[in-house]
Amino acid sequence: MDAIKILKRAWHIVWNHRALWVFGLILAVTAGGTTLRRYGGGNSGGGSDGNNGGMNIPPSGQPFYKYFDFRDLGQLRDLIRDGFRSHPFGTTGPDLSTLIMLGVTLAIMLVVIGILVAIGRYVAETATIRMVDEYEGTGTKTGVRQGFRYGWSKTSWRLFLINLLVNLPGLFLVLLLGLLGYGIYLAVEGGSETLTITSIIAGVGIAFLLIFLFSILYVVLVLLRNFFWRVCALEQVGVAEAIRRGYEMIRRNWKSVGLMWLVMIGLGLGWSLVSLIVLVLMFPLFIMTILAGVAVAGVPGLLLGALTSLFLTGPWNWVVAGIFVLPIFCLVAFSPAIFVEALAQVYRSSVWTLTYREIKALETLKPVEVPVEKE
């Protein structure tokens, strides 16, 4: 298998089949590698008020685990009982009720958005796979409307189920870590000092080992998923059959698959550097899109802030308005980065689709061994 030929052909498809960009944008927003991470921090450790920041610190010589009193819920109880009256923003009981209702509304909206994001992702995944396959097989450039028809099918649901099965070990890992943490908590609460320290050290070691092993397993499953998805989308088979055929294909051609996997890892590392340079060069464009984001999100933000001021006092109305219009601002302000990621998403999908086609074609060309009858 010629990996360089596949990489060049994938770029040719991405650059010439512009309808794929639409689905790349959907993938960039719903499953892209560029993620806006919000870093939140607590107290910086300074400005002590004389009570050690609310922590019950024992005299020197006590074990370190006794610095934390997991049963001290008095502050949380007082916070709920007083209705946040002691909050520096001066939140009152009625404001608290309004914030709770808005929080419930926001939670419902997030659930709905999560469902729409999932639908958009798997529709775009299915459409991209089938459009690239059709273009490579027949030379036909499928339009956006036909692409959505490809995506809006049972195949998208099957891709979701395959991805769910791939992520099940991660859910199992979370469960194991939770049970491990609960065991450490029981050891701290009821065990001796020696047992507590031993339990903590052993628990941390087991946790790191589990994370390491599950990380390796997840990398392998993601590689397998590339072929599971393409068997499902291109052969129009069910979940179990797609997993079986995809696994058998990888098992028969593990050298070619491993080679392409290593090439894609190297390409990903190189893309990280190139994309960083591209984003730096696009800094003037970012300034324009940020200003555009402020303008686009500012109007609904002002309207929502004025509306919520009828129910909330202090700065809370603007905080709520900012939370609701933040996604609009991010989409507009970071649109250059989203577009770059869209091309990367389509390119990666195209590479694996072409790899699948190449391996399948090579398997059909393998000579069939005819047993020789003995005379």
C-alpha positions in Angstrom: 0.0 0.0 0.0 1.3 3.4 -1.0 0.8 5.7 2.0 2.1 8.8 0.3 -0.2 8.3 -2.7 -3.2 8.1 -0.3 -2.1 11.3 1.5 -1.8 13.2 -1.7 -5.1 11.9 -3.0 -6.9 12.8 0.2 -5.6 16.4 0.0 -6.8 16.5 -3.7 -10.3 15.4 -2.6 -10.4 17.9 0.3 -9.3 20.8 -1.9 -11.5 20.1 -4.9 -14.7 18.7 -3.3 -15.9 21.9 -1.6 -19.2 20.4 -0.5 -17.2 18.3 2.0 -16.3 21.6 3.8 -19.8 22.0 5.0 -19.7 18.6 6.8 -16.1 19.4 8.0 -17.4 22.5 9.7 -20.1 20.4 11.4 -17.4 17.9 12.5 -15.1 20.7 13.7 -17.9 22.1 15.9 -19.2 18.8 17.2 -16.2 16.6 17.4 -13.2 18.7 16.4 -9.7 18.5 17.9 -9.6 22.2 18.8 -11.4 22.6 22.1 -11.9 25.8 24.0 -10.9 24.9 27.6 -12.1 27.0 30.5 -9.6 27.1 33.4 -11.3 27.8 36.7 -9.4 28.4 39.9 -10.2 28.7 43.5 -8.4 30.7 46.1 -4.8 31.4 45.4 -3.8 30.6 49.0 -3.2 34.1 50.1 -5.2 36.5 52.2 -6.0 34.1 55.1 -8.8 35.3 57.3 -7.4 33.6 60.4 -9.3 30.4 60.2 -7.0 28.6 57.7 -9.4 29.2 54.8 -12.1 27.0 56.4 -9.9 23.9 56.7 -9.5 22.2 60.0 -5.7 22.0 60.1 -4.5 19.8 63.0 -1.4 20.5 65.1 2.0 19.6 63.6 2.8 16.0 63.7 -0.6 14.8 62.7 -0.9 12.7 59.5 -1.4 14.7 56.3 -4.7 13.0 55.5 -6.3 14.5 58.6 -6.0 18.0 57.0 -9.2 17.2 55.2 -12.5 16.8 57.1 -14.9 15.3 54.5 -17.8 15.5 57.0 -17.7 19.3 57.4 -20.8 20.3 55.4 -21.7 23.2 57.7 -20.7 25.9 55.1 -22.8 24.3 52.4 -25.8 23.9 54.8 -25.5 27.6 55.8 -25.2 28.6 52.1 -28.4 26.8 51.2 -30.3 27.9 54.3 -29.4 31.6 54.0 -30.2 31.7 50.3 -26.7 33.1 49.4 -27.5 36.3 51.4 -23.8 36.4 52.4 -22.6 36.3 48.8 -20.4 39.3 47.9 -22.9 40.0 45.0 -25.7 40.3 47.6 -27.8 37.6 46.1 -31.2 37.4 47.9 -33.7 34.6 48.3 -35.8 35.6 45.3 -32.7 36.0 43.2 -31.6 32.5 44.2 -35.0 31.1 43.1 -34.6 32.8 39.8 -31.1 31.6 39.3 -32.2 28.1 40.1 -34.9 28.3 37.5 -32.5 29.7 35.0 -30.0 27.0 35.9 -32.6 24.3 35.2 -33.5 26.0 31.9 -29.8 26.1 31.0 -29.4 22.4 31.9 -32.4 21.5 29.7 -30.9 23.6 26.8 -27.6 21.8 27.2 -29.3 18.4 27.0 -31.1 19.5 23.8 -27.9 21.0 22.4 -26.0 17.8 23.3 -28.6 15.7 21.4 -28.4 18.0 18.4 -24.6 18.0 18.5 -24.6 14.2 18.5 -27.0 14.0 15.6 -24.9 16.5 13.6 -21.7 14.7 14.3 -22.8 11.3 13.1 -24.8 12.7 10.1 -21.6 14.5 9.1 -19.4 11.4 9.7 -21.7 9.3 7.5 -22.0 11.9 4.8 -18.2 12.5 4.6 -17.4 8.8 4.4 -19.9 8.1 1.6 -19.2 11.3 -0.3 -15.4 10.6 -0.4 -16.1 7.0 -1.4 -18.4 8.1 -4.2 -16.0 10.7 -5.5 -13.1 8.3 -5.5 -15.2 5.5 -7.1 -17.1 7.4 -9.8 -15.6 10.9 -9.8 -19.0 12.4 -8.9 -19.0 15.4 -6.6 -22.0 14.9 -4.4 -23.8 18.1 -3.4 -24.5 19.2 0.1 -28.2 18.2 -0.1 -27.4 14.7 -1.2 -24.7 14.5 1.5 -27.4 15.2 4.1 -29.5 12.5 2.6 -26.6 10.1 3.0 -26.1 11.2 6.6 -29.8 11.2 7.6 -30.1 7.4 7.6 -29.8 4.3 9.8 -26.1 4.3 9.2 -25.7 7.4 11.4 -27.4 5.6 14.3 -25.2 2.6 13.8 -22.1 4.8 13.8 -23.3 6.2 17.1 -23.7 2.7 18.6 -20.3 1.7 17.4 -18.8 4.7 19.0 -20.7 4.0 22.2 -19.2 0.5 22.3 -15.7 1.9 21.7 -16.2 4.3 24.7 -17.6 1.7 27.1 -14.2 0.9 28.5 -13.8 4.5 29.4 -17.1 4.5 31.3 -15.9 1.3 33.0 -12.7 3.0 34.0 -14.6 5.9 35.6 -16.6 3.3 37.6 -13.4 1.5 38.8 -11.8 4.8 39.8 -14.9 5.8 41.7 -14.9 2.5 43.6 -11.2 2.8 44.2 -11.7 6.3 45.6 -14.5 5.2 47.8 -12.3 2.4 49.2 -9.6 4.9 50.0 -12.2 7.1 51.7 -13.4 4.2 53.9 -9.8 3.4 54.8 -9.2 7.0 55.8 -12.3 7.1 57.9 -12.1 3.8 59.7 -8.6 2.4 59.4 -5.4 2.9 61.3 -2.7 5.3 60.3 -0.6 2.6 58.7 -3.6 1.1 56.9 -4.6 4.5 55.7 -1.2 5.5 54.3 -0.9 2.1 52.6 -4.3 2.3 51.1 -3.7 5.7 49.7 -0.3 4.8 48.2 -1.7 1.5 46.7 -4.8 3.3 45.5 -2.9 6.0 43.6 -0.6 3.3 42.1 -3.6 1.2 40.9 -5.3 4.3 39.5 -2.3 5.3 37.4 -1.9 1.7 36.2 -5.6 1.5 35.2 -5.4 4.9 33.4 -2.3 3.8 31.5 -3.8 0.4 30.5 -7.1 1.9 29.4 -5.3 4.6 27.5 -3.6 2.0 25.4 -6.8 0.1 24.9 -8.6 3.3 23.8 -6.0 4.1 21.2 -6.4 0.6 19.7 -10.2 0.9 19.8 -10.1 4.3 18.0 -8.0 2.7 15.3 -10.4 -0.1 15.0 -13.3 2.3 14.9 -12.1 3.9 11.7 -12.7 0.6 9.9 -15.8 -0.4 11.8 -17.4 2.9 10.7 -16.4 2.5 7.0 -17.6 -1.1 6.8 -20.9 0.0 8.3 -21.3 3.1 6.0 -20.0 1.6 2.8 -21.2 -2.0 3.0 -24.5 -1.0 4.7 -24.4 -3.7 7.3 -25.4 -3.7 11.0 -23.3 -2.9 14.0 -22.2 -6.5 14.9 -21.4 -7.3 11.3 -19.4 -4.1 10.8 -17.3 -4.8 13.9 -16.7 -8.4 12.7 -15.7 -7.5 9.2 -13.7 -4.5 10.3 -11.7 -6.6 12.8 -11.1 -9.3 10.2 -9.8 -6.8 7.7 -7.4 -5.3 10.2 -6.3 -8.8 11.3 -5.5 -9.8 7.7 -3.8 -6.5 6.8 -2.3 -5.4 10.2 1.0 -4.4 8.6 -0.7 -1.9 6.2 -3.0 -0.6 8.9 -0.1 -0.2 11.3 1.9 1.6 8.7 -0.9 4.1 8.0 -1.5 4.5 11.7 2.1 5.5 12.3 2.0 7.8 9.3 -1.1 9.5 10.7 0.5 9.9 14.1 3.5 11.6 12.5 1.2 13.7 10.3 -0.8 14.7 13.4 2.4 15.9 15.2 3.4 17.9 12.2 -0.1 19.3 11.8 0.0 20.5 15.4 3.1 22.7 14.6 1.8 23.8 11.2 -1.6 24.7 12.6 0.0 26.8 15.4 2.0 28.7 12.8 -1.1 29.2 10.6 -3.1 30.5 13.6 -0.3 32.9 14.5 -0.3 34.2 10.9 -4.1 34.6 11.1 -3.9 36.8 14.2 -5.0 40.0 12.4 -8.0 38.0 11.1 -8.7 36.8 14.6 -8.9 40.5 15.8 -11.6 41.1 13.1 -13.6 38.0 13.9 -13.4 38.7 17.7 -14.8 42.2 17.0 -17.5 40.6 14.8 -18.3 38.2 17.5 -18.8 41.0 20.0 -21.1 42.8 17.6 -23.1 39.6 16.7 -23.4 38.4 20.3 -23.7 41.9 21.8 -27.2 42.7 20.6 -28.9 39.5 21.9 -26.7 39.8 25.0 -28.0 43.3 25.8 -31.6 42.3 25.1 -31.3 39.2 27.3 -29.5 41.2 30.0 -32.3 43.8 30.0 -34.9 41.1 30.1 -33.4 39.2 33.0 -32.9 42.5 34.9 -36.6 42.3 35.5 -36.1 39.2 37.7 -32.5 39.6 38.9 -30.6 42.3 40.8 -26.9 43.1 40.8 -24.7 41.8 38.1 -26.4 38.4 37.8 -28.6 39.5 34.9 -25.4 40.2 32.8 -23.8 37.0 34.0 -26.8 35.0 32.8 -26.9 36.8 29.5 -23.2 36.2 29.0 -23.6 32.5 29.6 -26.4 32.2 27.0 -24.7 34.2 24.3 -21.2 32.8 24.8 -21.6 30.1 22.2 -22.6 32.6 19.6 -19.5 34.7 20.4 -17.2 31.7 20.2 -18.5 30.5 16.9 -17.9 33.9 15.3 -14.7 34.9 17.1 -12.9 31.6 16.5 -14.3 30.9 13.0 -10.8 30.9 11.4 -9.7 28.2 13.8 -12.9 26.3 13.2 -12.4 26.4 9.4 -8.8 25.2 9.7 -10.1 22.3 11.9 -12.8 21.6 9.4 -10.3 20.9 6.7 -8.3 18.7 9.0 -11.4 16.7 10.0 -12.3 16.1 6.3 -8.7 15.2 5.5 -8.4 12.7 8.3 -11.7 11.1 7.3 -10.7 11.0 3.6 -7.3 9.3 4.5 -9.0 6.5 6.3 -11.7 6.1 3.7 -9.0 5.8 1.0 -7.0 3.4 3.2 -10.1 1.2 3.5 -10.7 1.3 -0.2 -7.0 0.5 -1.0 -6.9 -2.4 1.4 -10.1 -3.8 0.1 -8.9 -3.5 -3.5 -5.6 -5.2 -2.7 -7.4 -8.1 -1.1 -9.4 -8.7 -4.3 -6.1 -8.8 -6.3 -4.5 -11.4 -4.1 -4.0 -14.7 -6.0 -6.3 -17.5 -4.9 -4.4 -20.6 -4.0 -5.9 -23.6 -5.8 -5.1 -26.9 -4.1 -3.2 -29.4 -6.3 -4.8 -32.8 -6.5 -2.4 -35.6 -5.9 -2.5 -38.3 -8.5 
